[in-house]
């Protein structure tokens, strides 16, 4: 009996112990009105100014609130409050004076929204801003579109701006007559023309773009400020580099230096400020009239070209040879009034005008169109001269490394696709040897590559080649005496020049370099050479007009548009012509009498544009003669099969490199290590 009771007692104790070890059963209660009630309580405390720890000043209005509530509703205010939190201001209640044109009543409504969830863009309340934008788009009209486009802060909403701009561009002929447009800030421009035919052929969109580019350049280089743009009428002319220039810089004695230009020069000299900066190289006007025509109309810009602070929104013809453009100048909505003016030289120039030629006013103008863009923006591409065309391979487009290959035909100003590479490659180089294209190393976006492939046009594909001894990217590649050299890995520019291999600039993982080293293949030695003027990495290097050119790159903080030229006879570097666009990780190639700069990174966006250095004018340009393009485009193109056949018949059997060997490396100052130089033979 005792034994049975003892056993029962043990079982009860064990059951009790198990209950104690088990997790207690919890009661879960979800109060669905708690959030609403808490906001109501906070809002009531705000109205009674209980526990308020921030005061917003807008004009003469004070708004009391709680920092935690406002910061959770607006990223703008969160950033503002965080700054003061880091400074550990001791005040119990902090006062902020808000600038930027906030309306007190509107701000009060938004503060109410933060507490009640009932209903701006300035405060980065994204859902509210999106709803407001949809409402404004729905109610866009000729009468209110300019006021809506002028709203401060809307530049943050790219989709909204583009929809408003599209509406304005479509209706601008009617919108331009409204008081809202007439009351905008206006820049007045006169553009000189050499013939009446030139004036008749001018494309309003192209002209407005050129004027906008001129204004942007003047403001960015501190030659003008926004206020001074409306104080006078500026007289411009088309210079040799196909850019607009102020007539005050027109060289004296030039064929276009007429009485009206001289009068303008005198007026400009009187108004010239003492602190005006020098405007650089002075360019004359072309000897013949020319008209520049962009290939795209307004609204057809690619995504990477959208620049809300400097944008041509719409344009229209408002009179004979006069145009009106709606633009943003430094983010501010404004108009540009453009008037074409005939500037017939009083006497023909003995230098520029042949004896038997007609007067300049009767010259038929040359037509120029923009160099065609690549299919996509990209930098760190492989680029070279392939059968007198420009071939561009791979590259990096901001999201991934590419396999695509394009071929630019200068005679027709067109691009065509070629077979894609076997592997995606960026930060690599190509070499063209014996009319064959070799893609060497690089990166696929995740790993460096040791692979090499060759374009076989007969087979219509790329084929594998012997691998590099070491996987690498950001190296330099060139050809010399039937060999392909692969040098370094730290963005040095490499080219063969007068039987020597030059490795220029680059970086040492910390700093950009000015150092230059030269490899003598016959002696198998590296020797230092004259350093370049500006330290740079990711530059393009090529031999052009019997001189060595260094183009663009980055100085570590900015993309560069500068170029440098090396004269072997004097062993000196000199500053060359400035590109139209800064380009880091740019590639260059010589085709015909042009040095092409392809793609790159401008410092703000990846580029799909191409520009070239014209040997005749010694200036970079983005325009090519349109007449030649149209004539060649009318020809019936040969089929690719026939083209390949004719090439194979004309060319002898081509040598294909069969192996790779190592040579001595340059010093570490061009960003290389042991065995960082390879040669394909």
Wavefront OBJ file of the C-alpha trace (Angstrom):
o trace
v 0.000 0.000 0.000
v 2.764 2.406 0.949
v 4.626 1.358 -2.140
v 1.578 2.161 -4.308
v 1.130 5.584 -2.677
v 4.807 6.347 -3.086
v 4.640 5.415 -6.786
v 1.549 7.619 -7.283
v 3.268 10.513 -5.554
v 6.290 10.204 -7.813
v 4.068 10.257 -10.910
v 2.281 13.394 -9.690
v 5.578 15.145 -9.028
v 6.903 14.177 -12.469
v 3.716 15.485 -14.154
v 4.008 18.727 -12.206
v 7.655 19.045 -13.222
v 6.774 18.492 -16.895
v 4.117 21.208 -16.684
v 6.645 23.621 -15.241
v 9.163 22.812 -17.988
v 6.604 23.297 -20.755
v 6.278 26.756 -22.338
v 3.349 28.648 -20.847
v 0.401 29.235 -23.178
v 0.371 32.921 -24.167
v -2.580 35.122 -24.958
v -2.075 37.152 -28.152
v -4.198 40.228 -28.709
v -4.007 42.404 -31.840
v -5.429 45.866 -31.322
v -6.197 47.057 -34.851
v -7.123 50.561 -33.727
v -4.054 51.141 -31.564
v -2.066 52.871 -34.306
v -4.952 55.158 -35.102
v -5.598 55.938 -31.436
v -1.940 56.659 -30.798
v -1.774 59.053 -33.752
v -4.916 60.766 -32.486
v -3.330 61.159 -29.059
v -0.100 62.490 -30.557
v -2.058 64.894 -32.735
v -4.000 66.142 -29.725
v -0.750 66.637 -27.817
v 0.650 68.542 -30.814
v -2.347 70.864 -30.931
v -2.053 71.487 -27.188
v 1.745 71.811 -27.547
v 2.389 69.020 -25.054
v 5.844 67.394 -25.249
v 6.616 69.155 -28.554
v 10.366 69.197 -29.193
v 10.603 70.957 -32.572
v 9.337 74.225 -34.057
v 9.211 74.779 -37.819
v 9.421 78.401 -38.951
v 7.866 79.187 -42.349
v 7.664 82.910 -42.965
v 5.930 84.353 -39.912
v 4.273 81.061 -39.019
v 5.372 78.699 -36.226
v 4.425 75.032 -36.328
v 5.001 72.963 -33.167
v 5.428 69.211 -33.512
v 7.296 66.099 -32.386
v 10.561 65.285 -34.152
v 10.012 61.523 -34.066
v 6.665 61.789 -35.860
v 7.898 64.180 -38.549
v 11.123 62.253 -39.117
v 9.186 59.017 -39.637
v 6.953 60.722 -42.225
v 9.554 62.719 -44.187
v 13.069 61.705 -45.195
v 13.854 65.396 -45.752
v 13.080 66.248 -42.119
v 14.777 63.062 -40.906
v 18.025 64.214 -42.548
v 17.568 67.701 -41.123
v 16.989 66.451 -37.593
v 19.774 63.859 -37.811
v 22.322 66.574 -38.549
v 21.438 68.397 -35.358
v 21.333 65.144 -33.405
v 24.939 64.525 -34.402
v 25.820 68.009 -33.196
v 24.039 67.171 -29.897
v 22.238 70.445 -29.473
v 21.085 70.666 -25.837
v 17.857 72.661 -26.330
v 14.617 70.999 -25.267
v 12.818 72.473 -28.264
v 14.748 73.067 -31.482
v 13.667 75.676 -34.018
v 14.182 75.244 -37.767
v 13.681 77.923 -40.394
v 12.656 76.231 -43.645
v 13.773 77.867 -46.885
v 12.831 77.029 -50.444
v 9.436 78.665 -50.858
v 7.303 76.533 -48.521
v 3.747 77.785 -48.218
v 2.685 77.950 -44.513
v -0.826 76.663 -45.202
v 0.443 73.827 -47.391
v 3.035 72.838 -44.801
v 0.382 72.832 -42.087
v -1.714 70.455 -44.188
v 1.273 68.148 -44.620
v 2.016 68.166 -40.906
v -1.616 67.229 -40.308
v -1.128 64.360 -42.770
v 1.883 63.107 -40.830
v -0.299 62.817 -37.727
v -3.613 61.739 -39.256
v -2.719 59.894 -42.491
v -5.290 62.004 -44.266
v -4.334 63.920 -46.750
v 4.980 67.010 -50.607
v 7.297 66.580 -52.932
v 9.617 69.052 -51.146
v 9.467 66.835 -48.088
v 10.009 63.622 -50.105
v 6.692 62.017 -49.111
v 6.837 59.689 -52.086
v 3.326 58.218 -52.056
v 1.754 61.644 -51.665
v 3.998 63.087 -54.370
v 3.046 60.292 -56.770
v -0.665 60.871 -56.196
v -0.230 64.615 -56.667
v 1.750 64.044 -59.864
v -0.963 61.805 -61.295
v -3.566 64.443 -60.467
v -1.541 67.192 -62.154
v -0.903 65.111 -65.277
v -4.614 64.352 -65.558
v -5.476 68.057 -65.463
v -2.645 69.396 -67.657
v -3.736 72.188 -69.979
v -2.257 74.890 -72.193
v -3.025 77.454 -69.493
v -1.482 75.676 -66.496
v 1.353 73.514 -67.884
v 4.041 76.223 -67.524
v 3.057 76.867 -63.901
v 3.169 73.143 -63.194
v 6.553 72.787 -64.929
v 7.857 75.672 -62.795
v 7.005 73.983 -59.491
v 10.125 73.764 -57.292
v 11.509 70.308 -56.613
v 9.739 68.404 -59.391
v 13.081 67.499 -60.962
v 13.220 64.579 -58.501
v 10.328 62.900 -60.327
v 11.800 62.036 -63.716
v 8.706 60.294 -65.072
v 6.494 63.236 -64.105
v 8.795 65.781 -65.756
v 8.987 63.789 -68.971
v 5.201 63.550 -69.203
v 4.814 67.291 -68.657
v 7.585 68.045 -71.157
v 5.975 65.776 -73.756
v 2.694 67.664 -73.401
v 4.440 71.038 -73.695
v 6.421 69.945 -76.765
v 3.253 68.756 -78.480
v 1.281 71.947 -77.764
v 4.096 74.497 -77.760
v 2.901 76.459 -80.786
v -0.161 77.438 -78.734
v 1.552 77.528 -75.342
v 4.191 79.966 -76.616
v 1.504 82.642 -77.029
v 0.367 82.557 -73.391
v 1.411 85.116 -70.786
v 2.999 82.376 -68.692
v 5.649 81.879 -71.394
v 6.047 85.573 -72.181
v 6.727 86.314 -68.508
v 9.558 83.774 -68.228
v 13.207 84.759 -68.055
v 14.449 85.155 -71.664
v 17.926 84.919 -73.220
v 18.200 86.721 -76.571
v 20.551 85.285 -79.205
v 21.462 86.243 -82.765
v 23.215 83.654 -84.942
v 25.151 84.829 -87.983
v 24.789 82.985 -91.277
v 26.869 83.271 -94.422
v 24.094 82.721 -96.958
v 20.329 82.912 -97.310
v 20.226 79.260 -98.329
v 21.965 78.376 -95.090
v 19.290 80.309 -93.185
v 16.509 78.469 -95.004
v 18.024 75.051 -94.247
v 18.525 75.627 -90.520
v 16.733 73.046 -88.379
v 15.124 74.753 -85.386
v 15.649 71.844 -82.997
v 19.326 71.508 -83.901
v 19.917 75.250 -83.633
v 18.215 75.440 -80.238
v 20.352 72.577 -78.944
v 23.526 74.304 -80.086
v 22.497 77.552 -78.384
v 21.634 75.691 -75.170
v 25.048 73.983 -75.243
v 26.710 77.389 -75.661
v 24.824 78.879 -72.694
v 25.607 75.867 -70.514
v 29.303 76.083 -71.348
v 29.449 79.816 -70.621
v 27.758 79.400 -67.237
v 29.786 76.330 -66.232
v 33.070 78.036 -67.134
v 32.069 81.242 -65.309
v 32.183 83.409 -68.430
v 28.562 84.384 -67.770
v 26.093 84.171 -64.928
v 22.368 83.635 -65.215
v 21.563 87.289 -64.529
v 23.835 88.627 -67.286
v 22.211 86.404 -69.927
v 19.146 88.656 -70.061
v 21.037 91.952 -70.057
v 22.040 91.971 -73.741
v 21.600 90.233 -77.064
v 24.468 87.842 -77.788
v 25.747 87.452 -81.337
v 27.114 83.991 -82.158
v 28.742 82.292 -85.137
v 29.419 78.674 -86.069
v 33.110 77.932 -85.510
v 35.428 75.453 -87.195
v 34.795 72.852 -84.489
v 31.030 72.976 -85.219
v 30.261 74.771 -81.971
v 28.717 78.196 -81.499
v 31.093 80.945 -80.383
v 30.597 84.563 -79.346
v 31.379 86.980 -82.190
v 33.512 89.049 -79.824
v 36.122 86.270 -80.144
v 35.998 86.132 -83.954
v 39.571 86.643 -85.222
v 40.237 90.061 -86.715
v 40.598 89.932 -90.473
v 38.446 86.808 -90.727
v 36.132 86.690 -93.739
v 33.178 87.129 -91.366
v 34.653 90.032 -89.382
v 32.219 92.517 -90.941
v 30.983 95.903 -89.760
v 28.127 94.432 -87.715
v 30.575 92.088 -85.999
v 33.000 94.919 -85.301
v 30.181 97.019 -83.820
v 29.233 94.083 -81.598
v 32.864 93.685 -80.518
v 33.018 97.342 -79.467
v 29.787 97.015 -77.486
v 30.990 93.819 -75.821
v 34.317 95.403 -74.907
v 32.537 98.201 -73.050
v 30.400 95.716 -71.119
v 33.253 93.317 -70.440
v 33.894 92.789 -66.755
v 37.390 93.072 -65.381
v 37.271 89.594 -63.863
v 36.199 87.820 -67.039
v 38.212 84.639 -67.493
v 40.075 83.937 -70.743
v 37.949 81.927 -73.132
v 40.678 79.681 -74.475
v 41.415 78.968 -78.094
v 39.964 81.376 -80.669
v 38.371 79.630 -83.637
v 37.523 81.115 -87.003
v 34.417 80.523 -89.088
v 34.365 77.840 -91.811
v 35.221 79.153 -95.262
v 31.920 77.774 -96.577
v 28.454 77.983 -95.006
v 27.457 74.867 -93.106
v 24.295 73.657 -91.387
v 24.314 71.215 -88.452
v 21.415 68.793 -88.208
v 20.832 66.500 -85.225
v 19.592 63.019 -86.016
v 16.883 63.132 -83.315
v 14.065 65.548 -82.637
v 13.078 66.928 -79.238
v 11.729 64.221 -76.957
v 13.744 61.432 -78.577
v 16.670 61.640 -76.165
v 17.872 58.390 -74.703
v 17.548 57.811 -70.971
v 21.197 58.519 -70.260
v 20.969 61.903 -72.035
v 18.177 63.257 -69.826
v 19.538 66.238 -67.909
v 16.723 68.157 -66.155
v 18.895 71.156 -65.242
v 19.919 71.816 -68.872
v 17.157 70.565 -71.090
v 15.510 71.630 -74.334
v 11.798 71.077 -73.715
v 10.209 72.515 -76.849
v 10.801 74.885 -79.747
v 8.812 76.556 -82.494
v 9.238 78.942 -85.412
v 7.721 82.306 -84.477
v 8.683 84.367 -87.529
v 10.891 84.452 -90.585
v 14.246 83.057 -89.437
v 13.300 83.462 -85.765
v 12.672 80.762 -83.174
v 11.557 80.420 -79.574
v 12.768 77.619 -77.311
v 11.548 76.586 -73.873
v 14.473 75.304 -71.814
v 15.756 74.757 -68.320
v 18.835 76.837 -67.541
v 20.529 75.546 -64.426
v 17.223 74.008 -63.356
v 15.215 77.208 -63.901
v 12.507 77.361 -66.553
v 13.338 79.970 -69.207
v 13.018 80.807 -72.880
v 15.597 81.469 -75.582
v 14.749 83.831 -78.417
v 16.900 83.095 -81.490
v 17.145 85.278 -84.579
v 19.124 84.321 -87.683
v 21.057 87.161 -89.260
v 22.772 87.304 -92.640
v 26.426 88.312 -92.432
v 27.716 88.718 -95.975
v 31.443 89.534 -96.116
v 32.085 92.929 -97.680
v 35.151 91.635 -99.539
v 36.118 88.061 -100.386
v 38.965 86.565 -98.398
v 42.059 86.047 -100.579
v 43.090 83.101 -98.427
v 39.821 81.252 -98.009
v 37.927 82.126 -101.200
v 39.128 80.835 -104.596
v 39.326 83.382 -107.398
v 36.584 81.767 -109.456
v 34.209 81.008 -106.567
v 30.885 82.713 -106.070
v 30.366 85.286 -103.291
v 29.895 83.741 -99.864
v 26.220 84.702 -99.796
v 25.637 82.454 -102.837
v 27.688 79.475 -101.620
v 25.712 76.282 -101.236
v 26.075 75.296 -97.565
v 27.538 71.998 -96.444
v 25.179 69.888 -94.345
v 26.432 68.155 -91.211
v 24.673 65.566 -89.067
v 25.576 64.150 -85.679
v 27.810 61.092 -85.479
v 25.530 58.084 -84.988
v 25.406 56.722 -81.446
v 26.152 53.167 -80.382
v 23.200 50.939 -79.536
v 23.829 51.285 -75.799
v 25.887 53.346 -73.388
v 29.078 51.639 -72.272
v 32.591 52.206 -70.993
v 35.768 50.108 -70.769
v 35.116 48.633 -74.216
v 37.473 47.015 -76.675
v 37.925 49.204 -79.738
v 40.050 49.210 -82.893
v 40.373 49.702 -86.642
v 39.017 46.661 -88.454
v 39.179 46.824 -92.262
v 38.954 50.644 -92.153
v 35.884 50.572 -89.928
v 35.539 51.163 -86.196
v 34.829 47.983 -84.252
v 33.561 48.185 -80.652
v 33.341 45.061 -78.493
v 31.801 44.381 -75.092
v 32.238 46.881 -72.292
v 30.331 47.696 -69.136
v 26.895 49.360 -69.327
v 26.263 50.222 -65.652
v 24.577 46.887 -64.909
v 26.593 44.137 -66.598
v 29.496 43.312 -68.875
v 28.482 42.828 -72.502
v 29.082 40.322 -75.300
v 27.740 42.489 -78.104
v 29.940 43.724 -80.963
v 29.215 46.707 -83.224
v 30.897 48.063 -86.330
v 30.799 51.744 -87.317
v 31.157 52.570 -91.012
v 32.396 56.174 -91.348
v 31.363 56.555 -94.996
v 27.697 55.986 -94.185
v 27.666 57.111 -90.534
v 25.916 53.885 -89.558
v 26.391 51.040 -87.085
v 25.838 47.367 -87.790
v 25.949 44.345 -85.507
v 28.661 41.708 -85.711
v 28.696 38.248 -84.080
v 28.768 38.528 -80.258
v 31.796 37.337 -78.320
v 31.823 33.956 -76.602
v 32.163 35.600 -73.180
v 30.920 38.823 -71.643
v 33.863 41.198 -71.275
v 34.446 44.583 -69.752
v 37.645 46.398 -68.740
v 39.521 44.617 -71.517
v 41.228 45.476 -74.798
v 41.183 44.188 -78.330
v 44.012 43.920 -80.821
v 43.679 43.858 -84.603
v 46.477 41.852 -86.194
v 46.570 40.754 -89.833
v 42.922 41.843 -90.219
v 41.838 39.621 -87.341
v 40.290 40.861 -84.093
v 41.498 39.437 -80.763
v 39.640 40.051 -77.481
v 42.103 39.719 -74.607
v 41.317 39.109 -70.923
v 39.089 41.510 -69.016
v 36.314 40.822 -66.535
v 32.901 39.191 -66.876
v 31.524 41.195 -63.968
v 32.426 38.688 -61.264
v 35.875 37.313 -62.109
v 38.920 38.347 -64.097
v 39.474 36.425 -67.316
v 42.517 34.700 -68.774
v 40.698 33.731 -71.956
v 41.391 35.095 -75.441
v 39.095 34.796 -78.446
v 39.327 35.749 -82.121
v 36.630 36.929 -84.530
v 36.375 34.548 -87.488
v 34.350 36.506 -90.050
v 34.281 33.583 -92.477
v 32.603 31.383 -89.871
v 30.558 34.264 -88.462
v 31.623 33.600 -84.873
v 34.374 34.034 -82.291
v 36.771 31.142 -81.678
v 38.924 30.248 -78.679
v 42.605 31.150 -78.615
v 45.449 30.234 -76.204
v 44.889 31.584 -72.704
v 46.895 34.258 -70.931
v 49.404 33.063 -68.310
v 47.489 35.118 -65.731
v 43.871 36.288 -65.543
v 43.733 40.077 -65.665
v 41.570 43.120 -66.411
v 42.225 46.854 -66.853
v 45.408 46.051 -68.750
v 46.848 47.592 -71.899
v 47.109 45.767 -75.232
v 48.922 46.669 -78.451
v 50.524 45.050 -81.487
v 54.131 45.378 -82.661
v 55.976 43.455 -85.369
v 53.294 40.775 -85.654
v 53.033 40.258 -81.889
v 50.298 41.145 -79.372
v 51.499 42.655 -76.088
v 49.372 42.503 -72.927
v 50.738 44.830 -70.236
v 49.852 45.609 -66.633
v 46.496 45.583 -64.923
v 46.031 49.043 -63.386
v 44.489 51.066 -66.227
v 47.678 52.218 -67.923
v 47.287 53.333 -71.525
v 49.388 51.270 -73.935
v 50.345 51.782 -77.584
v 53.155 50.914 -79.984
v 54.957 53.955 -81.378
v 58.034 53.909 -83.614
v 58.994 50.306 -82.793
v 58.595 50.896 -79.038
v 55.796 49.993 -76.608
v 54.631 52.874 -74.392
v 52.885 52.309 -71.046
v 51.371 55.616 -69.910
v 49.824 56.676 -66.615
v 47.586 54.253 -64.751
v 47.462 53.970 -60.975
v 49.305 52.273 -58.144
v 46.094 51.312 -56.317
v 46.187 54.636 -54.458
v 47.166 57.431 -56.833
v 46.896 58.202 -60.523
v 50.291 58.390 -62.210
v 52.092 60.660 -64.653
v 54.898 58.199 -65.279
v 55.641 56.776 -68.726
v 57.718 53.686 -69.467
v 58.945 52.430 -72.818
v 59.687 48.835 -73.814
v 62.411 48.129 -76.368
v 61.639 44.721 -77.846
v 65.057 44.316 -79.459
v 66.871 44.859 -76.151
v 64.078 43.394 -73.974
v 64.282 46.291 -71.484
v 61.924 48.874 -69.981
v 63.126 52.460 -69.674
v 61.490 55.565 -68.173
v 60.374 58.338 -70.498
v 59.080 61.893 -70.118
v 56.039 61.946 -67.781
v 52.688 63.201 -69.016
v 51.365 66.566 -67.826
v 48.227 65.351 -66.019
v 48.097 62.200 -63.906
v 45.433 59.920 -65.331
v 44.158 56.367 -65.519
v 41.711 54.749 -67.916
v 42.848 56.932 -70.812
v 42.917 56.073 -74.492
v 46.284 56.009 -76.282
v 46.853 55.935 -80.045
v 49.262 57.058 -82.748
v 47.665 59.769 -84.884
v 49.284 62.036 -87.455
v 52.698 60.499 -86.574
v 52.385 61.557 -82.930
v 51.363 59.757 -79.758
v 48.018 60.947 -78.333
v 46.721 60.431 -74.792
v 42.968 61.015 -74.562
v 40.640 61.506 -71.586
v 40.708 59.177 -68.589
v 40.263 60.030 -64.927
v 42.486 61.886 -62.464
v 40.986 59.920 -59.585
v 38.202 62.371 -58.835
v 37.008 63.701 -62.198
v 36.526 62.397 -65.713
v 38.844 64.267 -68.090
v 38.235 65.846 -71.490
v 41.864 66.882 -71.937
v 44.332 65.365 -74.384
v 48.123 65.322 -74.560
v 50.451 64.865 -77.529
v 53.978 63.440 -77.442
v 56.540 64.612 -79.980
v 59.316 62.034 -80.142
v 61.768 64.409 -81.817
v 61.591 66.980 -79.016
v 60.784 64.393 -76.331
v 58.067 66.664 -74.914
v 54.373 66.421 -74.089
v 52.058 69.254 -75.130
v 48.416 69.989 -74.413
v 46.118 68.892 -77.237
v 42.569 69.838 -78.268
v 39.866 69.393 -75.631
v 37.140 66.815 -76.256
v 33.497 67.862 -76.298
v 32.721 65.482 -73.401
v 34.790 64.232 -70.441
v 35.424 60.496 -70.840
v 36.921 58.112 -68.288
v 37.651 54.509 -69.310
v 37.478 55.662 -72.909
v 38.794 53.743 -75.897
v 40.308 55.320 -78.999
v 41.117 54.160 -82.513
v 42.313 55.745 -85.745
v 40.234 55.192 -88.874
v 41.232 57.166 -91.957
v 42.142 60.714 -90.988
v 40.104 60.660 -87.774
v 40.963 59.746 -84.190
v 37.777 58.353 -82.615
v 36.959 58.449 -78.886
v 34.315 55.858 -78.029
v 31.966 55.661 -75.040
v 33.309 56.039 -71.516
v 31.982 57.606 -68.334
v 31.378 61.364 -68.230
v 31.379 61.626 -64.444
v 27.584 61.554 -64.421
v 26.535 58.908 -66.916
v 27.775 56.120 -69.156
v 28.068 57.262 -72.767
v 26.873 55.814 -76.058
v 28.293 58.740 -78.013
v 31.323 58.919 -80.291
v 33.415 61.947 -81.212
v 36.488 62.306 -83.364
v 39.515 64.531 -83.814
v 39.552 65.911 -87.344
v 43.077 66.091 -88.754
v 42.196 69.109 -90.915
v 40.658 71.329 -88.230
v 42.579 69.788 -85.294
v 39.369 69.975 -83.239
v 37.127 67.339 -81.678
v 33.633 67.194 -83.140
v 30.460 65.121 -83.021
v 29.340 66.027 -86.560
v 30.049 64.491 -89.964
v 29.196 65.745 -93.469
v 25.619 64.746 -94.209
v 25.795 64.973 -98.000
v 28.333 62.149 -98.272
v 26.274 60.013 -95.912
v 23.108 60.403 -97.962
v 24.903 59.641 -101.220
v 26.451 56.469 -99.861
v 23.258 55.327 -98.158
v 21.502 55.393 -101.534
v 23.929 52.806 -102.886
v 22.815 49.200 -102.874
v 24.833 47.531 -100.109
v 26.797 44.425 -100.832
v 25.723 41.287 -99.037
v 27.916 40.203 -96.179
v 28.706 36.998 -98.032
v 30.030 38.850 -101.074
v 31.913 41.249 -98.838
v 33.672 38.405 -97.080
v 34.494 36.798 -100.375
v 36.089 39.904 -101.826
v 38.186 40.395 -98.724
v 39.375 36.816 -98.727
v 40.317 37.048 -102.407
v 42.322 40.224 -101.870
v 44.116 39.134 -98.711
v 46.779 36.520 -98.547
v 46.640 33.735 -95.992
v 46.490 35.289 -92.552
v 48.801 34.329 -89.722
v 47.038 33.176 -86.558
v 48.975 33.521 -83.276
v 49.569 30.124 -81.777
v 51.006 30.686 -78.323
v 51.715 33.081 -75.482
v 55.024 33.801 -73.792
v 56.095 36.125 -71.000
v 58.522 39.035 -71.349
v 60.118 41.299 -68.792
v 57.677 43.593 -66.995
v 57.827 47.354 -66.531
v 58.388 48.735 -63.062
v 55.577 48.886 -60.499
v 55.111 52.581 -61.246
v 52.807 51.763 -64.137
v 50.761 49.454 -61.968
v 52.268 46.108 -62.873
v 53.679 43.165 -60.996
v 56.031 40.366 -61.930
v 54.825 38.418 -64.966
v 52.284 41.140 -65.699
v 53.421 41.449 -69.294
v 52.586 38.759 -71.825
v 53.179 38.435 -75.539
v 51.231 36.447 -78.124
v 53.196 35.124 -81.068
l 1 2 3 4 5 6 7 8 9 10 11 12 13 14 15 16 17 18 19 20 21 22 23 24 25 26 27 28 29 30 31 32 33 34 35 36 37 38 39 40 41 42 43 44 45 46 47 48 49 50 51 52 53 54 55 56 57 58 59 60 61 62 63 64 65 66 67 68 69 70 71 72 73 74 75 76 77 78 79 80 81 82 83 84 85 86 87 88 89 90 91 92 93 94 95 96 97 98 99 100 101 102 103 104 105 106 107 108 109 110 111 112 113 114 115 116 117 118 119
l 120 121 122 123 124 125 126 127 128 129 130 131 132 133 134 135 136 137 138 139 140 141 142 143 144 145 146 147 148 149 150 151 152 153 154 155 156 157 158 159 160 161 162 163 164 165 166 167 168 169 170 171 172 173 174 175 176 177 178 179 180 181 182 183 184 185 186 187 188 189 190 191 192 193 194 195 196 197 198 199 200 201 202 203 204 205 206 207 208 209 210 211 212 213 214 215 216 217 218 219 220 221 222 223 224 225 226 227 228 229 230 231 232 233 234 235 236 237 238 239 240 241 242 243 244 245 246 247 248 249 250 251 252 253 254 255 256 257 258 259 260 261 262 263 264 265 266 267 268 269 270 271 272 273 274 275 276 277 278 279 280 281 282 283 284 285 286 287 288 289 290 291 292 293 294 295 296 297 298 299 300 301 302 303 304 305 306 307 308 309 310 311 312 313 314 315 316 317 318 319 320 321 322 323 324 325 326 327 328 329 330 331 332 333 334 335 336 337 338 339 340 341 342 343 344 345 346 347 348 349 350 351 352 353 354 355 356 357 358 359 360 361 362 363 364 365 366 367 368 369 370 371 372 373 374 375 376 377 378 379 380 381 382 383 384 385 386 387 388 389 390 391 392 393 394 395 396 397 398 399 400 401 402 403 404 405 406 407 408 409 410 411 412 413 414 415 416 417 418 419 420 421 422 423 424 425 426 427 428 429 430 431 432 433 434 435 436 437 438 439 440 441 442 443 444 445 446 447 448 449 450 451 452 453 454 455 456 457 458 459 460 461 462 463 464 465 466 467 468 469 470 471 472 473 474 475 476 477 478 479 480 481 482 483 484 485 486 487 488 489 490 491 492 493 494 495 496 497 498 499 500 501 502 503 504 505 506 507 508 509 510 511 512 513 514 515 516 517 518 519 520 521 522 523 524 525 526 527 528 529 530 531 532 533 534 535 536 537 538 539 540 541 542 543 544 545 546 547 548 549 550 551 552 553 554 555 556 557 558 559 560 561 562 563 564 565 566 567 568 569 570 571 572 573 574 575 576 577 578 579 580 581 582 583 584 585 586 587 588 589 590 591 592 593 594 595 596 597 598 599 600 601 602 603 604 605 606 607 608 609 610 611 612 613 614 615 616 617 618 619 620 621 622 623 624 625 626 627 628 629 630 631 632 633 634 635 636 637 638 639 640 641 642 643 644 645 646 647 648 649 650 651 652 653 654 655 656 657 658 659 660 661 662 663 664 665 666 667 668 669 670 671 672 673 674 675 676 677 678 679 680 681
